[in-house]
Amino acid sequence: QVQLVESGGGLVQPGGSLRLSCAASGSIFRVYNMGWYRQAPGKERELVASITNLGSTNYADAVKGRFAISRDNAKNTVYLQMNSLKPEDTAVYYCRGDYGISHYWGQGTQVTVSS
């Protein structure tokens, strides 16, 4: 089992940047495929970006070219660098870890993009 704790959310102006972190503990982090999801009020939770245990990445069309996912297996941490933020990026961002048929969620961190 793995425990995931997100951090780095906050209030930022349009065009600004934030870096989210997700620290994992309790299991072998390096074997997990990791992902960042977000959920805006009244909307379904959606995949933002993912990174496999081998480092392959995938992005939602809405964030391509603006967001970058990365992982540091030595620190058991996955990151989401968010640049050129827009008001429509406002949501609770969740970290998820997958291994086989098991998956785990963090508690979420709020990102608000507003002037």
N, C-alpha and C positions, 0 to 999 in steps of 0.2 A: 504494500500500500504506500501511497505517496501523499504528502500534505503540501499544498500549494498556497503561497501567500503573495498577493500582488501588492505593489507599491508604485508611487510615482504619479498618480493622478492629481488633478487639480483644475484650477481655472486658468485659462489662457486666452489671449486675444486671437482673433482670426489672423492667420498667417504665421502664428507662433509655432513652437515646438515643445514636445514633451517626450520623455523616455520612461516607459513603463518597465518594471522589473517583476519577475515572478520567481521567487525562491522556492526550491523543492527540497523536501527532506523525507526521510523514512524509507527510501528505496533506491534502486540503481537508476539514477536520473538519466544516464547516457543512453539507456535502451528505449527511452520513451520518445514517441512522437509528440511534439508540443504544438499548441495552437493558442492564438488569441481570438476571442470572440467579443462581440459587443451587443448590448441590448438597449435600445432607446425606448423612452416611455411610449407605451401603446404599440410597440413593434415586437416582432419575433427576434430571438437571439440569432445572430448571424456570424459566420466565420469571417474574420478579418485577414488573418495570415496564419500560416502553419509552417513548421520546419520538422523534417523527419530526423530520426536518430543519426542519419548519415549526413544531414545538413542541407538536404534539398528543400527549397522554399516554394510557397504558393501564396498568392495574394488575391483578395477580392478585387474586382475591377475598379471599385470606387476608391481604392487606396493605392493602386499601382503607381509607382513613381514618387509617392509621398511617404509611405511607411516602409520600414525595413525590420524584419524579424531576424534575430540572431540568438545563439546560445553559447554559453560557456560551461562546458561539462565539468571543468575543474571547480567551478563555483556553484554548480547545481542550479544555474539560473538561466532563464530565457528572457530576452528583452524585446521590446517593441519601440523602435524609434519612430516618432510621428512628427513629420514636418509639414509645413504649409497647411496647418489645421484649418478646418472649415466649421461653421456652426453645425452642419449636418453630421459632424463627427462626434457630437455630444452624445454620450451614452455611458453606461456602466460597462467597463471592460473586464472580461474574465479570462483567466488562464485555464487551459485544460491540458491534461496529460493522458496519453493513450498508450496502452501496451496490451497487445492481444485483444481480448474481449473486455478488458477493464478500462475504465476511464475515470478521471478525477477532476474536480473543479476547485478553483480557488473561490474566495468570498467576493471578489470583484473590487474594482476601484473606479471612482467616478471621474470622468473627464468632461469638463464643460468648456465649450469654445464660445466665447461671447465678448463683445466689446462693452 
